[in-house]
Amino acid sequence: MSQILCEQLHCGYEESVSLLRLGAVYVDKVRVRADLLVPPSYVRIHNRPKRYKTDSIDWAGRIVFENENFLVVDKPAGVPVPPTVDNFLENTKYHLEQVKACPLYVTHRLDTLTEGLLLLAKTPSFQSAFNRLLAEGRVEKEYEALTRSLVPVGLHEHYMEPGIYSPKRVLAEARPGWKLCQLEVLSCVAREKVFASRIRLMTGRTHQIRVQFQAMGHALVGDPLYGTETESSPALGLRAGKLEFTCPLTRLHHRVEVWESTRAPADSEKVTSFFASAE
């Protein structure tokens, strides 16, 4: 396999092995991560995989709650939740599996740019049970969003155009096939140069908070997809701060809240969080 990569990409052996290790190579639509002998096959190579800064993160220190069924992690901004199509290694799930030395299972997701509380299941049975809670609206999720303008408090409803591609589009009026998006702005207070809104998310659509706030004329600070600011920003003003639910297996009630990042960036690094607390 490495020889094929070298020939097709005109690259050296070390670069071909790096692409394999990263999970950027597929043979007959199956990801391969080790050198192997292959007959004539369909080979897909992502020769410029997107990279994420994950090696310097204290992943064990970001676990804020854990029991035999699941763990809750304070996901850093700028890191995807599961593996991406061109990168198997640099994601939240993979690194926590290395820390815990066991498989973990994705339940809900956060955008790559969004930071905050994320629940990963330890067993397929809890994953299925928790996903049912999500589908039935029995998981309470709250976020904090930063904007440049004051956001009206109250219930906000939009309808999202169906489709798998981004950016998403929402309208205030219903259309056939469009999905209802609901969120409640619980409060909005002024901070230095920004306004901070506490949000209860009632439906879980892709990019929902980001696109609804844009539709209301209050794009999030640092949003490269739905924002209107011209200056570039290394961070997005969106944090998942609260998860609350009753465990469907144990019947125990869980409430986890972390409204500030558990890890402040080093002085020598770019600011990667608008919510980082001082250490």
N, C-alpha and C positions, 0 to 999 in steps of 0.2 A: 504494500500500500504506500509506504513512504517513497518508494521509487516512482510510482505513478504521480504522486504529488510533486516531487522534484521535477519530473519531466513536464507536467502540465503547467506548473506555476513558475518554472524556471527559478526555483529557490533551492536553498541548501537543505541538508538532511535535518539539521536542528530545527529549522523553521517548519518542516513537514511534521516532525514529531510533536512540536508545540501545537500545531493545528489539531492533530489527532487527540492529544491530551485534553485540549480545551473543549473537544466535542464539536468541532466545526466541520466534520467530514461524515458523509452518509454513503453507505453502499446498499443499493436496492432499497432505498428509503428507510434504512435502519442506521441509527447513529453508531459509529465505531470509534473507540477511544484507544485502540492499541494497534500496533503494526501487525499486518496479517497478509497472507497470500490470497489473492482474489482472482477468480477467472474473469473473463470479459463480462462486465456488469455495468449497471447504471450507477455512476459515482457523482455525488454532489458535494462541492467544496465551497465553504464560506471562507474565502481567502482573506477577508478583512473583517473578522468578527468584532463585534462591539465589546469593549472591555469595561470593567467596573472595578473600582478600588475597594477591595474587600480584605486583603491580606493583613492590613494594619488594624482591623477592627477587633475589639475584645468581644467575641461572640458569646462566650460564657457569661461575661459580665452584663450582657444585654438581656438575659433571661430574667424576667420579673416575677414569673409564677410558674410552678410546675407540679404536676402530680402524675399518677400512673396512667392517665388517659390523654393528657395534652400538656403543652407548654405555651406560655405567652411570652413573646419576645418584643422588645422595643426596636423595631426595624429601623436602621438608619436610612436617611434620604439617599437617593442615587443608587440603590441596590435593588434588583428585581427580587420577587418572591421565589418563583420556581426557575429552573433552567430555561434559558432562551434557546431559540432554534440554532443559534451559532455559538453558544457558550454554555457548557454544562457545569462549569466549576464556580463561576463568580456570581453566586446568588445566595439568598438567605437560607433556603432549604438545605442546600449542599453543605454549607459551613456548619449549620447546627447539627446536621447528621454526623459530621466529623467530631464535633464536641461531645455529643451524646452517645456516639458509637451505636446508633440504631436508626432504622428507617423512620422518616417523618412523612406526614400526609397533609397536603394543602387543603384547607377548607375555604375560607374567604381570602381575598387578595387585597393588596394595596398597590397603587401605581408605583412604578419605579421611583419617581421623584417624591412620593409621599412618605413621611416617616410616621412612626408610632406603633401602637399595639397591634400585634398580629398573632393569631392563634394557629398552631400547627398540631395536628392529631398524632398520637403515638401508635394508634391501632386503626385498621380499616373500619372496625365496628364503631369506634367513636367518630371517625370521619363521617360515616354515613348518618349517624344519629345527629351530629352537629349540623350537617348540611340540611337535614330536615327542619331543625330549628330555624335556620336561616330562611329557608323557603317559606316557613309559616310565620315569619316576622317576629320570632320569639327571642331574638338576640338584640339587645339594645346597644347601639353604637353611637358614640358622640365624637365630634371632631372640633378642632379649632382652626379657623381660617383667617388669614390676614389679607386685608384689602386696603386700598388708598382712600376709600370713601365709606360713609356710614351705611350699613346694610339694614333694611327694615326688619324688625323682629316679627315673627309669626310664621305661619305655614306657607310654603311656596311650592306650587305644582307646575310641572311642565310635562311635555310628551316628547320622547326621544325617537328620532328616526331609526328604523331598524337597519342593521348592517354591521359588518365586522370591522370596518375600517375607521380610523380616526383622522382628523378631529370629528367628534360627534356633533350632532345638531339637535336642538330642542326648540319647541314652539309652545306658546301658552295655551293654544287650543288643541283639542284632541283631533287625531286623524286616524283612519283605519290602519291597524297594524302597528301604530306607534306605541311605545311603552310608557306607562305612567312613571314619572319621577317625583318623589315627594321628600322634602326635608323641612325641618322646622328650625328657624333661627331663634335660639333661646335667649340670647343676649348679644349685644354689640357694644363694645366699650373702646374708647380712644386710648391709644398708647402712643409712644414717641414715633411720629411720622406715619403710623398705620392705625387701622381699626381692627380689633380682634373679635371675631364672631364665634360663639359657642353654638354648635349645630347638632341636632339629633337627626341622624340619617334614617329614613323610614323605608326607602327602597334602595337596592344596591346595584345600580347601573354603572357601567364603565364610564369613568371620568365624571360621574354625576355631579358632585359638588362643583367641580371646576367649570363644567359647561353651564350648569344652572346659574352660578354666580355671574358668568359672562353674559348670559341672556338677560340678567337683571341689571346689567351695567356696572357690576362690581367685580371685575376680574381679579383673581388672586395675585398677590405679590409674587413676582418671580416665575410666573407661568409662561413657559416658552411656546405652548400650543394654543392657549386660549387668552393669553394676556395681551395688553395693548402697550405695555411699556417698551421703550426703545432700548434701554440699557440692558445688557446681559446680566443674568444673575445665576450664581451657582446653586441656588436653593429655591424651593417652592414653599410658599406660606401655607402649608396644610399638614396637620398632625392629627392622627387618630389617638385620642386621649382616654377613651373609656370603652370597656367591654363588660356587659352584664347579662347573665343568663342563668338558668337552672339546668344543671347537668342532666341530660336525659338518662344516663346510666346510674348515677348515684343519688339523684334528686337533691344534691347539694347546690345551694345558690352561690354563684361566683360574681364578684364585682372587682374589676381591676381598673385602676385609674393612674395614669402617669401623664401629666400635662407638660412636663419639660423633658427634654432629651436627657437620657441617663449618661451620655458621654459628650462632654464639651470638646470641640476640636482643638488640636494643638495650635499654639500661636503661629507656627510656621506653615500651617495648612490653610487652604481656602476655607471660608465659612461654609459649612455644609448643612447648617440648620439655623433657622430663625428662632428655634425654641430651646437651644442648648443652654443648660444651666452652668454656672461657674463652678469649677471643682475646688 
